[in-house]
Amino acid sequence: MAGSRLELVFGDTPPKGRLLLIGAGAASDLDRFDPARTQVVQRLFPEFAALKARGLAPVTAPEGDFDAAVVFLPRARTEARARIAQAAAHLAPGASLWVDGQKTDGVDSVLKEVRALAPVDGIQSRAHGKIFRVTLPEPGWLPADWAAQDHQAAPGFVTRPGVFSADGPDPASVALAAHLPDKLPTRMVDLGAGWGWLSAQVLTHPGVEALHLVEADAVALDCARRNVTDPRARFHWADALDFRLSEPVNGVVMNPPFHDGRAADPRLGAGFIRAAAGLLTGAGRLWMVANRHLPYEQALREHFGDVAEIGGDTRFKILTATGARRPGAKAAKGRRA
């Protein structure tokens, strides 16, 4: 785990001065660092909230200059490079930048790349991962394309490294958009809106007066703000699993995630279904897309009175549900999906 490798490097004597931690999560071993001298950058809302609960003051982007930094590697190579470039931009030449990651997240490849660009030492291995130190050369040591840059994922839509489906609209979202009815309800929510492609399609339908985009990734939501400029759009940086509004809505669309790290976890989608039921009026309707093999029908029937499959193919199924029940209400038999 990351904490054990931090212990190998720092022990109980963290570096002096201001320390920047990019990508640290609530489970990271951060107790050894002085909160007054440490800035944690975390873009995912659930992790951000958990870090705050630990007494830290996380931010979504670095603020100021630092004496040293630790980058925690993500799975995506482009985002890993962007995090290293982001940290380096806030350090002076000669400063130490540690890079920590699991082998399954490509730490060995990143080590090889960085070693060709700058002095590397202090390599430590533990718990199926590595941590190493880079002594920063003069500015310009990193290739320019390592820095986070806009990518045109579709005409009129930009994305950034690390956001879901950054290269283009997710095929599941495309399938869902194709099965939406011509006219949609007045008040709607897109749970897990990402960079806004599905929301933009929703806003082309007559009937919509307000659409709430709910997204946990601050970078994806920033892209959505740039991509969806319709004044009916409302943006919420929040965890979809516990998102609530002061008044219920009468329509929800969603393409829920189904992976926790590398492992498939249908409980995530079931949590989205539960959240959607809590947002909708009894007469409101949910439209969602899921991979064909995922068993979401049971969760839908637990929270809705009427469930049906309205389309799909060998990869995806398009499901709709209405008759949202209050928590604790007894499930009734709905139509077979």
C-alpha positions, 0 to 999 in steps of 0.5 A: 500500500502507498502508506508503507512505501511512504514510511520507507522513504520518510519514516517520522521525519517528513521533508522540511518546508511546504509539501505538495501531495497530488492524488493522495486519498483518504486511505493514504498514510498521511499522519506523518505529515504536518497539515499546516505545511502540507497541501493535498490535491484531490479531484474526486469528491468522495476522497476530497470529503474524506480527507477533510474529515481527517482534518486536512484542507484538500484542494482540487489544484495546487496553490503556491510554491512548494519545497518538495512533492509526492505524486501518487500515480493513477491508472491512466498514463496521460494523467500520470504524466500530467500529475508529474508535470503539475507537481514539477511546475510548483517546485524549484530546480533541485527540489525533490519529487517523489513518485509512488505507484502500484505495478499494476498502475504502470509505475515501472514504465513511468520510472523508465520514462522519468529516468531518461529525463532527470536524475532518479534515486531512492527507489524503494519497493514494497506491497507490489509497488515502488516509490522513487525520487526525482531531483528536478533539473532546470525548467524544460526537462519534461516534454511539453505534452506531459502537461494536461492539455485539452483534447477534442473528444467530439466537435464542440467538446473538450476533455482532459487527462484522466476523465472517463471516456476522454477520447470520445463519447462512451458507446453506452451513453450514445446507446442511451441517448438514442433511446430517449423519448422525443419529449423529456420531463421538465426537471432532470438530473444526469447522475455521473455526468462526466464531461457533459456529452449525454447532458448536451443530448438531453438538452436538445429534447423539448420539455426540459426546463432544468438539468442538474449535472452531478459529477464527482470528478472536478476536472470532468465537471470543469470540462462539462461547464465548458461543453454545456453552456445552455442556461438550463444546466446546473452543475454540482461537484458531488458524490452521486451516491448521496446527492440530493436536491431540495425538491424532487425531479421528474427525470433522471438519466445515467450511465453509472460506473461499474468498476472500483479500480480494476475490479467490476463492482455492480454495487456501484450501479446499484448505489446509483439506482438507489440515489436516482429513486431518492431524487425522483417523484413517484411519477418520475422516470429513470433512464439508464444504460448498463453492460448486458451482463450486469444484474441491475434488474433486481436493484431496480425492482427494489426501488421502483414499482415498474421496470422495463428494458426498452432497447439494447444489443449484445453489449448494452441494455437500456432500462427504464423505471418509474414508481420510485419508492421511499426508503423502507417501502415494500417492493411490489412486482414490476414488469419483467425487464 
